[in-house]
Amino acid sequence: LSVLYEVGEWEKSRDSDPAFCEVKRKEAEIYYRIIQPRIKKRSAKADEIITTMLTGSSQHVNAALLEEQLQTGLAMKLRESLLCGRYGQGGYETR
């Protein structure tokens, strides 16, 4: 998912390039808005955690926590789906 990629880039650069981090934050927010209704429907708590992360301080950005909350909200294992070529082919592995 693009939101996870953008947060990973933001997290790696948070101490070295504030302008780049702000771009990554905005990109992550935009990508998250696309999937937010699905996340919120399955887990209001996951949505709250993700939204707080994307709108909070850069020091609180945590890609691992984001991945965990996305998995909760999407009811799927992200890395397995991505690595096994199942993402984007309609063959999501749901929990």
N, C-alpha and C positions, 0 to 999 in steps of 0.2 A: 504494500500500500504506500502511496506517495506520502501520506502524512507521516508515516514511520521513517521514511527516508529523509524527509526534510527535518524532522526532529533530531535524527542522528547527526546530520550535518550541523545543525544548530548547536547541539551538545558538544561536538568536537571543537567548534570554533568560539564558544562563548567567552573564553578568556583572552582571545587574541584579536577578534574582529567584530566589534559591536554592530557596525553597519550591515555586515553580511548576516549576522545573527538576526537582525530585525527583518531582513528580506526572507530568511528561512522561516521565521515565526509567522509572517503574513502568509507565506505559501502553505505552511502547515495548517493554518486556520482555514484557508480557502478549501484545501483538500478535505479537511475534517468536516466542513459544512455539508459536503456531498454525502457522507456516510452517517452524519450525526443522527438523523431521524431513526435509522436502523439501530444504532448503538443505544440511543435513549429509550427506544421501545423495549429492548431486551434487558437493559440495565441502566437505570437512572443514575445509580452510583458511579458506574464506569464513565458515563457522560459527564458527570460533575467533576470527576478527577481529571479527565482529559481536558475539559474546558478550563479548569483552574490552571492546569499546567500550561496550556497554550496562551493564556492571558496573564500569567504571573511572571515572576522574576526569572531571568535566564539561569540563575543559580539553582532553581528547582526543576529544571528540565531533566528528564530521565527517560531515555529511549526504552530501557528495559521495562519500566513501569508502564509506559505508553503501550508497548507491545502486549503486556499482560492485560491491560484494560481493553484494548482492541479485541483481543481473543475472547474476553468475557462478553463484550457487547456484540461481537459478530458470531459467537458460538462456533469458532473454528480455530484450528491451530495454524497460525500464519506462516511460520517458517517451513513447516512440512508441506503446506500447500504451495508455497512459492518455490521451494527447492525441488519438489517432485513434479513440477510442471502442471500442477492441477489448477493453480490460480489463473483465472481468465478463460478457462475452458469449460466452465460450468460444473466441474467435478469437485466442488469444495468438500473438504472433510469436516463435517459438523460434529459437534459434541452433543 
